[in-house]
């Protein structure tokens, strides 16, 4: 079985496969609906195909991918969706956006055009994918013919400048959309490499991690991404933990600040690797020509460390690279060549040399080598025999160490990120660190699942509230800046194939329509159609058993171009569920395009003649006007029923229904936007948590009361037993005393004549003494063979 990085980008006809179910699926359906509506509005025709690529969060392994080391990211639910269609009439690339903030960009349909880096436009990222696709197709010997125009609309939810790879998501989805439009697909690993090179057209020296995870991600897994060659290994994260992403609100535009930030670090790492190579025995020219990354000299560093009893390459860094910054002159003295000569083939690196004042080689190399070790420690911890709780604790510690290295050694943090990371840790995160390129963007925190709602609430109060008050962001947009995320799916293609003509909302199932159209059995199903990227309402259809060229069958609605997000909603304030409100007075007529009208006429004719599997005639058509401008075939049905008759019958039925109307429903609830609904949902969740906490506290109080009562009973029982014992002992002592006071019998020694003499005496004080001088008048000493006492009180023989 081929590894998943060797398989092509998947084509789906169901959004469920990518977006799961629940609120995420509902949001995706709304976005696809709106995207198609916008496409029709702007270009006058529906798209041919949709492509999507997600953003990503790097869990650990920052700024080491371009040095040849493995990284460990995961895809997030936020993504970029692109709708595209070839336009043979014009050789123009028309690129629009559903977000009005980004105005339409037009470019010539020329894959060889240069990108104006001095005039930064958002459409440049699409041109990166456009140029890269043609270059790659040419290298693979794929004949794509003459360039044609393309109509494109973009919808992205990955926050820009957030460190979540919005640019990579855009470039990947653009490249894949262009491939799909030309009916071409490549293995994922090739697309990952292609899109990495694409982004370099805009001046960013990307390492490939962002594109690799965006293309190769799998739902439920983080991925260990290795390079040279690119491959992905699934990493199952331990249960009980969730990653929360929080935007620092400091945006970092890599393409704009590359010369002083991102690309500057790339140059410093290259110089550090060359200097280390020379210091460890390489010839100057060999080091300059052969050493490109720090991974190229890792073997030399480890060999040196072995001589010192270690395997840590940082030992060599400490030995051969000084901590103080190097000047250009110092480095040129070591290499024997000017820096401009070393980087003569890299225009972006030459821009760095112009802007740089010094180079911190020691710190950059130390970060790269130590961060590379942490990535494998992260992977080893996940696959270890530790408990999930211990795993999470260890992963949090590694994340904290990574942030320190990024902040102090690589210097890619900023004050906002430092503040945010501290608040995360103070709010009981197991670990927190910056993620992405840095210099702004997001922090990622590992949090135990039960405390996620409270954790997010703490961030809102301690970090975002002051910024809301200052007007930096709107409270309605807060859900865009802080959210929890599980590992999500990677890139995908969704067909919008017009060869299956549009259908519309009705109670009929696709099996009947399929028999009329002559479509393969299994094309339509009776299951709810969740993959509708069009107008949101229509026949249910899934993938056919008989595969088409794109292995997709897809029904799209072209009847109602109003996206659900533009309609009125009723919101259940308790559940946060949004329900679309249909206007009861809405006209029955439908805005149907010509091909669809033809289809409906055909279908209605078939049913009206009773030819649909011998079933009765069915009112299937709405108000379908003559699409052919007077054609008899389009003016009336083949049987008894004409379009006008159908319309009249529908109106008649509506009147009948209206006469039996139910009592008017209560007034509509308030219309709320997505942010308000999210807020309501969060409040409901917090209320439920609070209610559960109160119930737990009541239960604990009951347990404590029961325990206290039990302890009291036990104490009373013990006290009673002790009291009884004391009474018993006192009684026995009293009896013994009473006996002594009445006279105790004392036996004398046995006489030789066998007589036993017992003397009773009444003086207790004298009873203990029997020696001379005892003073007892009643004392009679018994002596064997002696005479009996005179006048004894009592003698017993």
C-alpha positions in Angstrom: 0.0 0.0 0.0 1.4 3.4 -1.0 2.3 5.8 1.7 -0.2 8.7 1.9 2.4 11.2 0.8 2.7 9.3 -2.5 -1.0 9.4 -3.2 -2.6 12.3 -5.2 -4.7 15.0 -3.6 -8.1 13.4 -2.9 -11.3 14.4 -4.8 -14.5 14.4 -2.7 -18.2 14.9 -3.3 -19.0 15.2 0.4 -17.9 17.9 2.8 -18.3 15.4 5.7 -15.1 13.6 4.8 -13.1 16.8 5.4 -15.2 18.9 7.8 -16.7 16.1 9.9 -20.1 16.9 11.4 -21.7 19.4 13.7 -20.9 23.1 13.7 -17.8 22.9 11.5 -19.7 21.2 8.8 -22.5 23.7 8.9 -20.0 26.5 8.7 -18.4 24.9 5.7 -21.7 24.5 3.9 -22.4 28.2 4.4 -19.0 29.1 3.0 -19.3 27.0 -0.1 -22.8 28.3 -0.7 -21.6 31.9 -0.4 -18.5 31.2 -2.5 -20.6 29.9 -5.4 -23.1 32.8 -5.1 -20.2 35.3 -5.2 -18.7 33.5 -8.2 -22.0 33.8 -10.1 -22.4 37.4 -9.0 -18.9 38.4 -10.1 -18.3 36.3 -13.2 -21.8 35.3 -14.3 -21.2 31.6 -14.3 -20.6 28.9 -11.7 -17.1 27.6 -10.9 -15.7 24.3 -12.4 -14.0 23.1 -9.3 -13.1 24.0 -5.6 -9.8 23.4 -3.8 -9.0 23.8 -0.2 -5.9 23.7 1.9 -5.7 24.3 5.7 -3.5 26.4 7.9 -1.2 24.7 10.4 0.1 25.1 13.9 3.7 23.9 14.5 3.7 22.1 17.8 7.5 22.0 18.1 10.4 22.4 15.7 10.6 26.1 14.9 12.9 27.6 12.2 14.6 24.3 11.6 12.9 23.0 8.5 15.0 25.1 6.2 18.0 23.7 7.9 17.1 20.1 6.9 15.6 19.0 10.2 12.3 17.3 11.0 9.3 19.2 12.4 6.1 18.2 14.1 3.0 20.3 13.0 -0.7 19.6 12.7 -3.3 21.0 10.4 -6.0 23.3 11.9 -9.7 23.6 10.9 -9.2 27.1 9.4 -8.4 26.9 5.7 -8.4 28.7 2.3 -11.0 27.6 -0.3 -10.6 28.6 -3.9 -13.3 28.4 -6.6 -11.9 28.4 -10.2 -13.1 28.1 -13.8 -11.2 28.3 -17.1 -12.1 31.3 -19.2 -11.2 30.7 -22.8 -12.7 34.0 -24.0 -10.1 36.2 -22.2 -6.4 35.6 -21.5 -6.7 37.3 -18.1 -6.4 35.9 -14.5 -9.3 37.6 -12.6 -8.8 37.0 -8.9 -11.5 38.1 -6.5 -12.1 37.6 -2.8 -15.3 37.1 -0.7 -13.8 39.5 1.8 -14.4 43.1 0.6 -11.1 44.1 2.2 -9.2 42.6 -0.7 -10.0 44.2 -4.1 -10.0 42.2 -7.3 -6.6 41.7 -8.9 -6.2 41.1 -12.6 -3.0 39.7 -14.2 -2.2 38.6 -17.7 -2.4 34.8 -18.3 1.3 34.6 -18.7 3.2 32.0 -16.6 6.5 33.8 -17.3 5.4 37.1 -15.9 7.6 38.7 -13.1 6.1 39.4 -9.7 6.5 43.0 -8.6 7.9 42.5 -5.1 8.1 46.2 -4.4 4.4 46.6 -4.9 3.0 43.9 -2.6 -0.6 42.7 -3.5 -2.6 39.9 -2.1 -3.1 38.4 -5.5 0.7 37.8 -5.8 0.3 34.6 -3.8 -2.0 33.1 -6.5 0.5 34.1 -9.2 3.1 32.1 -7.2 1.0 29.0 -7.6 0.3 29.8 -11.2 3.9 30.2 -12.2 5.0 27.2 -10.1 2.4 25.0 -11.7 3.5 25.7 -15.2 7.2 25.3 -14.3 6.5 21.9 -12.6 4.2 20.7 -15.4 6.9 21.5 -17.9 9.5 19.6 -15.9 7.2 16.6 -15.8 6.5 16.7 -19.5 2.8 17.5 -19.0 1.3 19.3 -22.0 -1.1 21.9 -20.7 -1.5 23.7 -24.0 -1.6 27.5 -24.4 -2.3 29.5 -21.3 -5.9 30.5 -20.9 -7.8 32.9 -18.7 -8.9 31.9 -15.2 -11.7 33.2 -13.1 -10.9 32.8 -9.4 -12.6 33.6 -6.1 -10.8 33.1 -2.7 -12.3 32.5 0.7 -9.8 32.2 3.6 -10.4 31.8 7.3 -6.7 31.5 8.4 -5.8 34.8 10.1 -3.1 36.7 8.1 0.2 37.4 9.9 -0.8 34.9 12.6 2.0 32.4 12.3 -0.6 29.8 11.1 0.6 29.8 7.5 -2.1 31.7 5.8 0.3 32.3 2.9 1.1 28.6 2.5 -2.6 27.7 2.7 -3.3 30.2 -0.1 -0.4 29.1 -2.3 -1.3 25.4 -1.9 -5.0 25.8 -2.6 -4.2 28.0 -5.6 -1.8 25.5 -7.1 -4.1 22.6 -6.5 -7.1 24.5 -7.9 -5.1 25.3 -11.1 -4.1 21.6 -11.4 -7.8 20.5 -11.0 -9.0 23.1 -13.5 -6.6 21.6 -16.0 -7.6 18.0 -14.9 -4.1 17.2 -13.6 -3.1 15.7 -10.3 0.3 14.9 -8.7 1.4 12.9 -5.6 1.2 14.9 -2.4 4.9 15.0 -1.7 5.6 16.5 -5.2 2.9 19.1 -4.6 4.4 19.9 -1.2 7.8 20.4 -2.8 6.3 22.4 -5.8 4.4 24.7 -3.5 7.4 25.3 -1.3 9.3 26.5 -4.4 6.2 28.5 -5.5 6.3 30.7 -2.4 9.9 31.6 -3.2 8.6 33.6 -6.2 7.4 36.1 -3.6 10.7 36.4 -1.9 10.2 34.0 1.1 12.8 31.3 1.6 10.4 28.8 3.0 11.6 25.5 4.4 8.7 23.4 3.2 7.0 22.5 6.5 4.0 24.7 6.0 3.2 23.4 2.5 3.9 19.7 3.5 1.5 19.7 6.4 -1.1 21.6 4.5 -1.1 19.1 1.7 -0.4 15.8 3.6 -2.3 16.3 6.9 -4.7 13.6 8.2 -7.7 14.1 10.5 -6.8 13.1 14.1 -3.0 13.1 13.6 -0.1 15.4 13.9 2.6 14.7 11.4 6.4 14.2 11.8 7.6 15.8 8.6 11.0 14.7 7.3 12.8 16.3 4.4 15.2 15.1 1.7 13.0 13.3 0.7 9.7 14.7 2.0 7.8 12.1 4.0 5.2 12.2 6.8 4.8 10.0 9.8 1.5 10.0 11.7 1.8 11.0 15.4 -1.2 10.1 17.6 -1.3 12.7 20.4 -2.1 11.5 23.9 -5.7 11.7 25.1 -6.8 14.4 27.6 -5.0 17.3 26.0 -6.1 20.1 23.6 -4.1 22.7 21.8 -5.4 26.2 22.2 -4.3 28.9 19.7 -4.2 32.5 20.7 -3.3 35.5 18.4 -1.0 38.1 20.0 -2.6 40.7 17.7 0.9 41.6 16.5 0.9 40.7 12.8 4.1 39.5 11.1 4.2 39.8 7.3 7.0 37.5 6.3 7.2 38.9 2.7 7.4 42.5 4.0 9.9 42.0 6.8 11.9 39.2 5.3 15.2 41.0 4.9 15.4 41.9 8.6 13.6 38.9 10.2 12.9 35.6 8.5 15.4 35.7 5.6 18.0 37.2 8.0 17.9 34.1 10.1 18.3 31.9 7.1 21.5 33.8 6.1 22.8 33.6 9.6 22.3 29.9 9.8 24.1 29.4 6.4 27.0 31.5 7.6 27.2 29.6 10.9 27.3 26.2 9.1 30.1 27.5 6.8 32.2 28.8 9.7 31.7 25.6 11.7 32.7 23.5 8.7 35.9 25.5 8.3 36.7 25.4 12.0 36.2 21.6 12.0 38.6 21.0 9.2 36.9 21.7 5.9 38.7 23.7 3.2 37.2 27.2 2.8 36.0 26.7 -0.8 34.6 23.2 0.0 32.6 24.7 2.9 31.3 27.6 0.8 30.3 25.4 -2.1 29.1 22.2 -0.3 27.6 23.4 3.0 24.1 24.8 2.7 22.5 24.1 6.1 23.5 23.3 9.6 22.5 19.7 9.1 25.3 19.4 6.5 27.9 19.9 9.3 26.1 18.1 12.1 28.3 15.0 11.6 31.4 17.0 12.1 29.9 18.6 15.2 28.9 15.3 16.7 32.4 13.8 16.1 33.9 16.7 18.0 31.4 16.3 20.8 32.2 12.5 21.0 35.8 13.4 21.7 34.5 15.4 24.7 32.3 12.5 25.9 29.1 13.8 24.4 26.9 13.4 21.3 25.5 16.9 21.5 26.5 19.1 18.5 25.9 22.2 20.6 29.3 21.4 22.3 31.0 22.3 19.0 28.9 25.4 18.7 30.1 26.6 22.1 33.7 25.7 21.2 34.0 27.3 17.8 31.4 30.1 17.5 31.7 33.1 19.8 28.7 34.4 21.6 29.3 38.0 20.6 27.9 39.0 17.2 30.2 38.7 14.2 30.8 41.5 11.8 30.8 41.0 8.0 34.6 41.6 8.0 35.2 38.9 10.7 33.2 36.3 8.7 35.0 37.2 5.4 38.3 36.8 7.2 37.4 33.2 8.2 35.9 32.2 4.8 38.4 34.0 2.7 35.6 35.3 0.5 33.2 38.3 0.5 29.6 37.7 1.7 28.2 39.1 -1.5 30.2 36.5 -3.5 28.9 33.7 -1.2 25.2 34.7 -1.8 25.6 36.0 -5.3 22.9 33.6 -6.7 20.3 34.5 -4.0 18.7 38.0 -4.5 16.7 37.7 -1.2 20.0 37.0 0.7 21.7 40.0 -0.9 18.8 42.1 0.5 19.6 40.7 3.9 23.3 41.7 3.6 22.3 45.2 2.8 20.1 45.5 5.9 22.2 43.5 8.4 24.7 45.2 10.8 26.0 42.0 12.5 25.4 38.3 12.6 24.7 36.1 15.7 26.0 32.8 14.5 26.4 31.1 18.0 22.9 31.7 19.1 21.3 30.7 15.8 23.2 27.4 15.6 22.6 26.6 19.2 18.8 27.0 18.7 18.7 24.9 15.6 20.6 21.9 17.1 18.7 22.0 20.4 15.3 22.4 18.8 16.0 19.4 16.4 16.6 17.3 19.5 13.4 18.5 21.1 11.3 17.4 18.1 12.5 13.8 18.4 12.0 13.9 22.2 8.4 15.0 21.6 7.9 12.1 19.2 9.5 9.6 21.6 7.4 10.8 24.5 4.2 10.4 22.5 5.1 6.8 21.6 6.5 5.9 25.1 4.9 3.7 27.8 4.1 6.7 30.1 0.6 7.4 31.2 -1.3 10.0 29.1 -1.0 12.4 32.0 2.8 12.0 32.3 3.1 12.3 28.5 1.2 15.6 28.5 3.3 16.9 31.3 6.5 16.1 29.4 5.2 17.5 26.2 4.4 20.8 28.0 7.9 21.0 29.4 9.4 20.5 25.9 7.1 23.3 24.6 8.3 25.7 27.3 12.0 24.9 26.5 11.3 25.5 22.8 9.8 29.0 23.5 12.8 30.0 25.6 15.1 29.0 22.8 13.0 30.8 20.2 12.8 33.9 22.4 16.4 34.1 23.6 18.6 32.3 21.1 16.7 32.9 17.8 15.1 36.2 18.9 11.9 35.7 16.9 9.5 36.6 19.7 7.9 40.0 20.5 6.5 41.7 23.7 2.9 40.7 22.8 3.9 37.1 22.4 5.9 37.1 25.7 2.9 38.5 27.6 0.5 36.0 26.0 2.7 33.0 26.7 3.1 34.1 30.4 -0.7 34.5 30.7 -1.2 31.0 29.2 1.2 29.4 31.8 -0.4 31.4 34.6 -3.8 30.0 33.5 -2.6 26.4 34.1 -1.4 25.5 30.6 0.9 22.5 30.7 3.1 24.3 28.2 3.0 27.3 25.9 5.2 28.7 23.1 5.1 30.9 20.1 4.3 29.1 16.8 5.2 29.9 13.2 7.8 32.4 12.0 7.4 34.6 15.1 7.8 38.4 15.5 4.0 38.4 16.1 1.3 35.9 15.3 0.1 33.2 17.5 1.0 31.2 20.6 0.0 27.6 21.1 -0.8 26.2 24.5 -1.3 22.6 25.6 -4.2 22.5 28.0 -6.1 19.7 29.8 -9.4 19.2 28.1 -11.7 19.8 31.1 -10.3 23.3 31.7 -10.3 24.5 28.1 -13.5 26.8 28.4 -12.2 28.4 31.6 -8.7 28.7 30.0 -10.1 30.6 27.0 -12.2 32.8 29.3 -9.0 33.7 31.3 -7.2 34.7 28.1 -10.1 36.9 27.1 -10.2 38.6 30.4 -6.4 39.0 31.0 -5.1 39.6 27.4 -7.9 40.6 25.0 -10.3 42.7 27.1 -7.9 45.6 27.4 -7.4 45.5 23.6 -11.1 45.4 23.0 -11.5 48.5 25.1 -8.8 50.2 23.1 -10.5 49.3 19.8 -7.7 47.1 18.6 -10.3 44.3 17.9 -14.0 44.0 18.1 -15.5 41.7 20.7 -17.6 40.1 17.9 -14.4 38.9 16.2 -12.8 37.4 19.3 -13.6 33.9 18.2 -11.2 34.4 15.3 -8.3 35.2 17.6 -8.5 32.5 20.3 -9.8 29.0 19.7 -9.1 25.3 20.5 -8.2 22.9 17.6 -7.8 19.2 17.1 -5.6 17.8 14.2 -7.6 18.4 11.0 -7.7 17.2 7.4 -5.3 18.2 4.6 -5.8 19.5 1.1 -8.8 18.3 -1.0 -10.6 18.9 -4.3 -14.4 19.3 -4.5 -15.9 18.8 -7.9 -18.4 21.3 -9.3 -19.1 19.4 -12.5 -21.8 21.0 -14.6 -22.2 17.8 -16.7 -24.7 16.7 -14.0 -27.2 19.5 -14.5 -28.7 21.3 -11.6 -31.6 20.2 -9.6 -33.7 21.9 -7.0 -35.4 21.4 -3.6 -38.2 18.9 -3.7 -39.3 15.7 -2.1 -38.1 13.5 -4.9 -35.1 11.3 -4.5 -32.4 11.0 -7.1 -33.2 7.4 -8.2 -36.2 8.7 -10.2 -34.3 11.6 -11.7 -31.3 9.4 -12.5 -33.5 7.0 -14.5 -34.8 9.8 -16.6 -31.3 11.3 -17.2 -29.8 7.9 -17.9 -27.2 8.3 -15.1 -25.5 5.2 -13.6 -27.3 3.6 -10.7 -26.0 4.7 -7.4 -25.3 8.2 -8.7 -28.1 9.6 -6.4 -28.9 8.5 -2.9 -31.6 9.3 -0.4 -29.1 10.5 2.1 -28.9 14.2 3.0 -26.5 15.9 0.6 -23.8 17.4 2.7 -21.3 18.2 0.0 -23.3 20.9 -1.7 -20.8 23.6 -2.7 -23.4 25.5 -4.6 -26.6 27.3 -3.6 -27.3 25.1 -0.7 -30.5 23.4 -1.7 -31.0 20.6 -4.1 -31.0 16.9 -4.9 -29.1 14.5 -2.8 -26.2 12.8 -4.5 -23.0 11.1 -3.6 -20.1 9.4 -5.4 -21.2 7.0 -8.1 -20.1 3.4 -8.3 -19.3 4.1 -11.9 -16.4 6.5 -11.6 -16.2 9.6 -13.9 -12.8 11.0 -14.9 -12.6 12.9 -11.6 -14.3 10.1 -9.7 -17.1 12.5 -8.6 -20.7 13.0 -9.2 -22.0 16.3 -7.8 -25.3 18.0 -7.9 -25.3 21.7 -7.6 -28.3 24.0 -7.0 -28.4 26.9 -9.4 -32.0 27.9 -8.4 -31.4 30.2 -5.5 -28.3 32.3 -5.3 -29.0 33.8 -1.9 -26.5 32.3 0.5 -27.9 31.1 3.9 -25.6 33.6 5.7 -27.5 36.4 3.9 -30.9 35.2 5.0 -32.8 35.9 8.2 -32.1 33.5 11.1 -33.8 32.5 14.3 -31.4 31.8 17.1 -32.0 29.4 19.9 -30.4 31.4 22.8 -30.0 28.3 24.8 -28.4 26.0 22.3 -26.9 28.6 20.0 -28.4 26.9 16.9 -29.2 29.1 14.0 -32.3 28.2 11.9 -32.9 29.7 8.4 -36.3 31.4 8.2 -38.0 30.9 4.9 -40.4 33.7 3.8 -43.9 32.3 3.7 -44.8 34.9 1.0 -41.9 34.0 -1.2 -42.9 33.6 -4.9 -43.0 30.1 -6.2 -41.0 31.1 -9.3 -37.3 30.1 -9.5 -34.5 31.9 -11.2 -33.4 29.0 -13.4 -30.6 29.2 -15.9 -31.2 27.9 -19.4 -29.5 24.4 -19.2 -31.4 23.8 -16.0 -34.7 24.8 -17.5 -34.1 22.4 -20.3 -33.5 19.6 -17.8 -36.7 20.5 -15.8 -38.7 20.6 -19.0 -37.3 17.2 -19.9 -38.0 15.8 -16.5 -41.5 17.2 -16.3 -42.3 15.9 -19.7 -41.2 12.4 -18.8 -43.3 12.4 -15.7 -46.3 14.0 -17.3 -46.3 11.2 -19.9 -46.2 8.7 -17.2 -42.9 7.3 -18.6 -40.9 7.5 -15.3 -41.0 3.8 -14.5 -44.8 3.7 -15.0 -45.5 6.0 -12.1 -48.1 8.7 -11.9 -47.5 12.2 -13.2 -45.7 14.4 -10.7 -45.6 18.2 -10.3 -41.9 18.6 -10.5 -41.5 21.9 -12.5 -41.8 25.4 -11.2 -42.2 28.6 -13.1 -40.0 27.7 -16.1 -40.1 30.3 -18.9 -39.3 29.5 -22.5 -35.5 29.1 -22.5 -35.2 28.8 -26.2 -36.7 32.1 -27.1 -39.9 30.6 -28.6 -38.9 27.0 -29.2 -41.9 24.7 -29.1 -39.8 22.1 -27.3 -39.2 24.4 -24.5 -42.6 26.1 -24.5 -44.7 23.0 -23.6 -44.2 19.5 -22.3 -44.2 16.4 -24.4 -47.4 15.1 -22.9 -50.6 16.6 -21.7 -49.1 19.0 -19.2 -47.6 22.3 -20.2 -45.3 24.6 -18.1 -48.2 27.0 -17.6 -50.4 24.2 -16.4 -47.8 23.1 -14.0 -47.4 26.7 -12.7 -51.2 27.0 -12.3 -51.4 23.8 -10.4 -48.6 24.8 -8.1 -50.3 28.1 -7.4 -53.6 26.2 -6.8 -51.9 23.9 -4.4 -50.3 26.8 -2.6 -53.7 28.4 -2.2 -55.2 25.2 -0.8 -52.3 25.0 1.7 -52.7 28.7 2.7 -56.4 28.1 3.4 -55.4 25.4 5.9 -52.6 27.5 7.5 -51.6 26.8 11.0 -51.9 29.6 13.6 -49.2 32.3 13.2 -46.0 31.4 14.9 -44.5 33.6 17.6 -42.4 36.6 16.6 -39.0 35.9 15.2 -36.0 35.8 17.5 -33.2 38.3 17.1 -31.0 38.1 14.1 -27.4 37.4 15.2 -24.2 37.1 13.3 -21.7 34.2 13.6 -19.7 35.9 16.3 -22.8 36.5 18.5 -23.8 32.9 18.1 -20.4 31.7 19.1 -20.5 33.9 22.1 -24.0 32.6 23.0 -22.7 29.1 22.6 -19.8 29.8 24.9 -22.0 31.4 27.5 -24.3 28.3 27.4 -21.4 26.0 27.8 -20.0 28.0 30.7 -23.5 28.1 32.3 -23.7 24.3 32.0 -20.2 23.9 33.5 -21.2 26.2 36.3 -24.4 24.3 36.9 -22.4 21.0 37.0 -19.9 22.5 39.4 -22.7 23.6 41.7 -24.2 20.1 41.6 -20.7 18.6 42.4 -20.3 21.0 45.3 -23.7 20.0 46.7 -22.8 16.3 46.4 -19.5 16.9 48.1 -21.3 18.7 51.0 -23.6 15.8 51.4 -20.7 13.3 51.4 -18.9 15.5 54.0 -22.1 15.7 56.2 -22.6 11.9 56.0 -18.9 11.4 56.9 -19.2 13.8 59.9 -22.3 12.1 61.2 -20.6 8.7 60.9 -17.6 9.9 62.8 -19.8 11.3 65.6 -21.7 8.0 65.9 -18.4 6.1 66.1 -17.1 8.5 68.8 -20.3 8.1 70.8 -20.0 4.3 70.7 -16.4 4.3 71.8 -17.2 6.7 74.6 -20.1 4.5 75.8 -17.9 1.4 75.8 -15.2 3.2 77.8 -17.7 4.5 80.2 -19.1 1.0 80.8 -15.6 -0.4 81.4 -14.9 2.3 84.0 -18.1 1.5 85.8 -17.3 -2.2 85.8 -13.8 -1.7 87.2 -15.0 0.6 89.9 -17.7 -2.0 90.9 -15.1 -4.7 91.3 -12.8 -2.5 93.3 -15.6 -1.5 95.6 -16.5 -5.2 96.3 -12.9 -6.1 97.2 -12.7 -3.3 99.7 -15.9 -4.4 101.3 -14.6 -7.9 101.8 -11.5 -6.7 103.6 -13.4 -4.5 105.9 -15.5 -7.5 107.2 -12.4 -9.7 107.9 -10.3 -11.8 105.6 -9.4 -15.4 106.4 -5.7 -16.0 106.7 -4.4 -19.6 106.8 -1.7 -20.4 109.2 1.1 -22.8 108.6 0.1 -26.4 108.8 0.9 -27.9 112.2 2.8 -31.0 112.6 -0.2 -32.7 114.1 -2.2 -32.1 111.0 -4.4 -29.4 112.5 -5.1 -26.2 110.6 -5.5 -23.1 112.6 -7.4 -20.1 111.1 -7.4 -16.8 113.0 -10.0 -14.1 112.2 -9.1 -10.7 113.4 -11.0 -7.6 113.2 -8.3 -5.0 113.1 -7.5 -4.3 109.5 -4.6 -2.1 110.2 -2.8 -4.9 112.0 -3.7 -7.7 109.6 -0.6 -7.3 107.5 1.9 -7.8 110.3 2.6 -11.0 112.1 6.0 -10.4 113.6 6.8 -9.6 117.1 5.4 -6.3 118.2 2.6 -6.4 115.8 0.5 -5.2 118.6 -2.6 -7.2 117.7 -4.5 -8.4 120.8 -6.2 -11.1 118.7 -3.0 -12.5 117.2 -2.4 -16.1 118.1 0.7 -17.7 116.7 0.1 -21.3 115.7 2.9 -23.6 116.6 2.9 -27.3 115.9 2.4 -29.3 119.2 1.7 -26.2 121.3 -1.1 -25.9 123.7 -4.3 -24.5 122.6 -4.7 -20.8 123.4 -6.4 -19.6 126.4 -9.7 -18.0 126.1 -9.6 -17.8 122.3 -12.4 -16.0 120.6 -12.9 -18.7 118.0 -10.9 -21.8 117.2 -11.5 -24.0 114.2 -9.9 -27.3 113.9 
